[in-house]
Protein backbone atom coordinates (compact mmCIF):
# COMPACT_ATOMS: atom_id res chain seq x y z
CA UNK A 1 0.00 0.00 0.00
CA UNK A 2 1.54 3.28 -1.12
CA UNK A 3 0.36 6.63 0.28
CA UNK A 4 -0.43 9.47 -2.16
CA UNK A 5 0.38 13.04 -1.07
CA UNK A 6 -1.02 16.33 -2.37
CA UNK A 7 1.12 19.41 -3.12
CA UNK A 8 1.07 20.32 0.59
CA UNK A 9 2.33 16.87 1.70
CA UNK A 10 -1.01 15.69 3.13
CA UNK A 11 -2.08 12.08 2.58
CA UNK A 12 -4.99 12.08 0.11
CA UNK A 13 -5.21 8.44 -0.92
CA UNK A 14 -3.54 5.10 -1.49
CA UNK A 15 -2.31 2.97 -4.37
CA UNK A 16 -2.63 -0.79 -4.02
CA UNK A 17 -2.24 -3.31 -6.84
CA UNK A 18 -2.70 -0.65 -9.53
CA UNK A 19 -5.85 0.73 -7.89
CA UNK A 20 -6.24 4.23 -6.44
CA UNK A 21 -8.37 4.72 -3.34
CA UNK A 22 -9.34 8.01 -1.67
CA UNK A 23 -9.06 8.71 2.06
CA UNK A 24 -12.53 7.27 2.62
CA UNK A 25 -11.20 3.97 1.18
CA UNK A 26 -13.39 4.28 -1.93
CA UNK A 27 -12.00 3.03 -5.21
CA UNK A 28 -11.61 6.06 -7.49
CA UNK A 29 -9.24 5.04 -10.32
CA UNK A 30 -7.01 2.33 -11.75
CA UNK A 31 -3.65 2.38 -13.52
CA UNK A 32 -2.88 0.69 -16.86
CA UNK A 33 0.51 1.20 -18.54
CA UNK A 34 1.07 4.30 -16.38
CA UNK A 35 -2.23 5.87 -17.54
CA UNK A 36 -4.71 6.70 -14.75
CA UNK A 37 -8.35 5.91 -15.53
CA UNK A 38 -11.49 6.81 -13.61
CA UNK A 39 -13.02 3.67 -12.10
CA UNK A 40 -16.50 5.08 -12.65
CA UNK A 41 -16.28 6.09 -16.32
CA UNK A 42 -13.01 4.42 -17.45
CA UNK A 43 -11.82 7.63 -19.15
CA UNK A 44 -8.20 8.76 -18.86
CA UNK A 45 -7.53 11.26 -16.06
CA UNK A 46 -3.77 11.53 -16.49
CA UNK A 47 -0.55 9.60 -15.90
CA UNK A 48 1.72 8.25 -13.21
CA UNK A 49 5.26 9.27 -14.09
CA UNK A 50 8.44 9.30 -11.96
CA UNK A 51 6.34 9.24 -8.77
CA UNK A 52 4.01 12.09 -9.80
CA UNK A 53 0.33 11.69 -10.60
CA UNK A 54 -0.14 14.11 -13.49
CA UNK A 55 -3.19 15.65 -15.13
CA UNK A 56 -3.85 15.47 -18.88
CA UNK A 57 -1.68 18.59 -19.39
CA UNK A 58 1.33 16.92 -17.75
CA UNK A 59 1.20 19.03 -14.58
CA UNK A 60 1.62 17.36 -11.17
CA UNK A 61 -1.50 16.85 -9.06
CA UNK A 62 -0.04 14.60 -6.34
CA UNK A 63 3.10 12.62 -5.59
CA UNK A 64 4.46 9.45 -4.04
CA UNK A 65 7.49 9.19 -1.78
CA UNK A 66 10.64 9.36 -3.89
CA UNK A 67 9.01 11.37 -6.71
CA UNK A 68 11.54 12.96 -9.06
CA UNK A 69 11.68 15.07 -12.22
CA UNK A 70 8.82 17.34 -11.28
CA UNK A 71 7.97 20.37 -9.17
CA UNK A 72 9.48 20.79 -5.71
CA UNK A 73 7.66 18.66 -3.14
CA UNK A 74 7.16 19.37 0.56
CA UNK A 75 8.24 16.98 3.26
CA UNK A 76 5.22 14.66 3.41
CA UNK A 77 3.35 14.04 6.63
CA UNK A 78 3.64 10.67 8.26
CA UNK A 79 0.70 8.87 6.65
CA UNK A 80 -2.02 7.31 8.78
CA UNK A 81 -2.10 3.55 9.14
CA UNK A 82 -2.90 1.92 5.83
CA UNK A 83 -6.53 0.87 5.65
CA UNK A 84 -7.81 -2.55 4.69
CA UNK A 85 -9.15 -2.06 1.19
CA UNK A 86 -11.74 -4.07 -0.69
CA UNK A 87 -10.43 -5.23 -4.06
CA UNK A 88 -13.17 -5.10 -6.73
CA UNK A 89 -14.32 -8.17 -8.66
CA UNK A 90 -13.77 -6.48 -12.01
CA UNK A 91 -11.89 -3.56 -13.49
CA UNK A 92 -13.57 -1.53 -16.27
CA UNK A 93 -12.15 -1.57 -19.77
CA UNK A 94 -10.34 1.73 -20.44
CA UNK A 95 -12.07 3.97 -22.97
CA UNK A 96 -8.85 4.90 -24.76
CA UNK A 97 -5.70 6.76 -23.89
CA UNK A 98 -4.94 10.20 -25.31
CA UNK A 99 -1.39 11.13 -26.24
CA UNK A 100 0.77 11.70 -23.21
CA UNK A 101 1.92 15.33 -22.84
CA UNK A 102 5.44 16.30 -21.85
CA UNK A 103 5.74 16.17 -18.08
CA UNK A 104 6.10 19.66 -16.64
CA UNK A 105 7.88 20.82 -13.51
CA UNK A 106 4.75 22.72 -12.41
CA UNK A 107 1.90 21.93 -10.06
CA UNK A 108 -1.50 21.68 -11.71
CA UNK A 109 -4.21 24.23 -10.99
CA UNK A 110 -6.42 21.18 -10.35
CA UNK A 111 -6.57 19.91 -6.76
CA UNK A 112 -6.49 16.18 -5.99
CA UNK A 113 -10.23 15.94 -5.27
CA UNK A 114 -11.10 17.64 -8.57
CA UNK A 115 -8.70 15.32 -10.40
CA UNK A 116 -10.37 12.23 -8.93
CA UNK A 117 -13.93 13.39 -9.72
Buried (B, 14 or more C-beta within 10 A) or exposed (E): EBBBBBBEEBBBBBBBEEBBBBBEEEBBBBBBEEBBBBBEEBBBBBBBBBBBBBBBBBBBBBBBEEBEEBBEBEEBEEBEEEEEBEEEEEBBEBEEBEEBBEBBEEBBEBBBBEBBE
